[in-house]
Amino acid sequence: MSDSPRVAAVRRQLDAYNAGDFEASYAGLHPDIEWVVAREHPASRTVRGLDELLGYHGDWQETMPGLTIEILETVERGDAVLSLCRLHGAGADSGAEVGVTIGFVSRFSEEKIVRVEEYLDPAEARAAL
């Protein structure tokens, strides 16, 4: 079974992110995107726009060089796609391996992702969908 266009867009975005190609990763994002950082994150906030998002993701790459995101499951409902993922990386200073499950709810308008919400609790992510 092939992915729907929205699920395929999310997969392309994450594949490009994993390849370190932020420009390609952002191709499917609306220029005024809102990215809601998980509330458990010490820097929890809503990132607005591609420039601010590039800074947010750049911080993650500095903290955990080579950070990758593995998609475990996707669910589409209405104008949104839930992607449950596993983040893999190692701390830049400590070298400590990190693996975290995270849910992203990507909301679409006119085939562009206009909002992404991060959730560290998969059940909370499912409920948000």
Backbone torsions as a table, in degrees:
resi	resn	phi	psi	omega
1	MET	NA	130.9	-178.8
2	SER	-87.9	157.6	-179.8
3	ASP	-71.7	151.0	170.6
4	SER	-68.3	164.1	178.7
5	PRO	-57.3	-37.1	-178.9
6	ARG	-71.8	-43.0	177.3
7	VAL	-63.8	-41.9	177.5
8	ALA	-60.6	-38.6	179.0
9	ALA	-63.8	-41.9	178.5
10	VAL	-64.5	-43.8	179.0
11	ARG	-61.5	-43.4	178.1
12	ARG	-60.9	-42.9	-179.9
13	GLN	-59.8	-48.1	-177.5
14	LEU	-71.6	-36.0	176.3
15	ASP	-61.5	-43.7	179.2
16	ALA	-66.1	-40.4	176.8
17	TYR	-58.1	-46.7	-179.7
18	ASN	-62.1	-30.2	178.4
19	ALA	-81.4	-3.9	-179.1
20	GLY	78.9	14.6	-178.3
21	ASP	-101.3	80.9	-177.2
22	PHE	-62.9	-35.8	180.0
23	GLU	-58.5	-46.9	178.0
24	ALA	-68.7	-35.9	179.4
25	SER	-62.8	-33.4	-176.8
26	TYR	-89.1	-3.8	-176.4
27	ALA	-58.0	-33.5	-178.8
28	GLY	-93.7	8.0	-178.8
29	LEU	-98.9	142.6	174.8
30	HIS	-68.4	142.4	-179.3
31	PRO	-58.0	-27.2	-179.7
32	ASP	-101.8	30.8	-177.1
33	ILE	-54.2	147.0	169.7
34	GLU	-111.9	128.5	179.0
35	TRP	-120.5	111.6	-176.4
36	VAL	-92.1	110.2	-179.0
37	VAL	-72.2	140.4	-178.0
38	ALA	-50.0	137.8	-176.2
39	ARG	-63.1	-23.1	179.1
40	GLU	-78.0	-15.5	-178.2
41	HIS	-71.0	137.3	179.9
42	PRO	-58.3	-28.0	179.2
43	ALA	-105.5	35.7	-178.3
44	SER	-57.4	129.0	-179.8
45	ARG	-171.1	179.4	171.8
46	THR	-107.3	118.1	178.0
47	VAL	-85.8	134.1	-177.0
48	ARG	-123.4	126.2	176.0
49	GLY	88.4	157.3	-176.0
50	LEU	-66.1	-36.4	-179.5
51	ASP	-64.3	-45.5	179.6
52	GLU	-67.1	-36.3	178.5
53	LEU	-65.3	-39.7	177.2
54	LEU	-59.9	-40.7	177.1
55	GLY	-63.8	-42.8	179.2
56	TYR	-61.2	-49.6	-179.6
57	HIS	-68.7	-33.0	176.0
58	GLY	-62.3	-39.5	176.6
59	ASP	-60.1	-42.6	178.8
60	TRP	-63.4	-41.0	-178.9
61	GLN	-67.2	-32.5	176.5
62	GLU	-71.7	-39.9	-179.2
63	THR	-71.6	-39.5	-178.2
64	MET	-133.9	77.9	-179.0
65	PRO	-55.7	139.2	179.3
66	GLY	77.9	13.5	177.8
67	LEU	-52.5	130.6	176.3
68	THR	-125.7	156.5	-178.7
69	ILE	-124.6	117.2	179.8
70	GLU	-101.0	123.6	177.6
71	ILE	-79.1	124.4	178.1
72	LEU	-95.8	-34.4	-175.0
73	GLU	-161.4	146.7	172.0
74	THR	-130.2	145.2	176.3
75	VAL	-139.0	130.3	177.5
76	GLU	-108.3	135.1	176.3
77	ARG	-145.7	118.5	-179.8
78	GLY	59.6	-126.1	-178.1
79	ASP	-94.5	18.3	-174.9
80	ALA	-130.8	152.8	175.2
81	VAL	-127.4	127.3	172.2
82	LEU	-94.5	128.2	171.9
83	SER	-122.5	114.6	173.9
84	LEU	-88.7	128.5	-170.7
85	CYS	-134.6	166.2	172.3
86	ARG	-122.0	120.4	175.4
87	LEU	-87.7	135.6	178.6
88	HIS	-126.6	137.9	176.7
89	GLY	-178.5	-177.7	177.4
90	ALA	-137.8	140.8	179.9
91	GLY	-61.4	136.4	-178.1
92	ALA	-61.3	-42.2	-177.1
93	ASP	-86.0	-43.8	-173.8
94	SER	-89.5	-27.2	-174.2
95	GLY	76.1	1.9	-179.2
96	ALA	-65.7	131.5	178.3
97	GLU	-72.9	138.1	-179.5
98	VAL	-128.8	136.2	173.2
99	GLY	-138.5	121.9	-175.3
100	VAL	-133.7	135.6	172.3
101	THR	-85.8	135.5	-179.0
102	ILE	-142.2	147.1	174.3
103	GLY	-112.8	136.7	174.5
104	PHE	-117.1	125.9	171.1
105	VAL	-105.1	111.6	-178.6
106	SER	-101.2	122.4	-178.5
107	ARG	-105.7	136.0	-173.4
108	PHE	-110.6	150.3	167.6
109	SER	-144.4	125.7	-179.7
110	GLU	50.4	45.0	175.3
111	GLU	66.2	12.3	173.0
112	LYS	-113.3	145.4	174.9
113	ILE	-77.9	121.5	-177.2
114	VAL	-106.6	-16.1	-178.5
115	ARG	-156.6	136.4	173.7
116	VAL	-127.1	132.1	177.5
117	GLU	-116.5	130.2	178.0
118	GLU	-96.1	141.1	177.0
119	TYR	-138.5	129.5	175.9
120	LEU	-86.1	-10.9	177.5
121	ASP	-108.8	112.0	-179.0
122	PRO	-55.7	-36.4	179.1
123	ALA	-65.2	-38.1	177.4
124	GLU	-66.3	-38.7	177.8
125	ALA	-63.6	-43.6	178.3
126	ARG	-61.8	-41.9	179.6
127	ALA	-65.0	-34.6	-179.9
128	ALA	-70.2	-25.6	180.0
129	LEU	-65.6	NA	NA
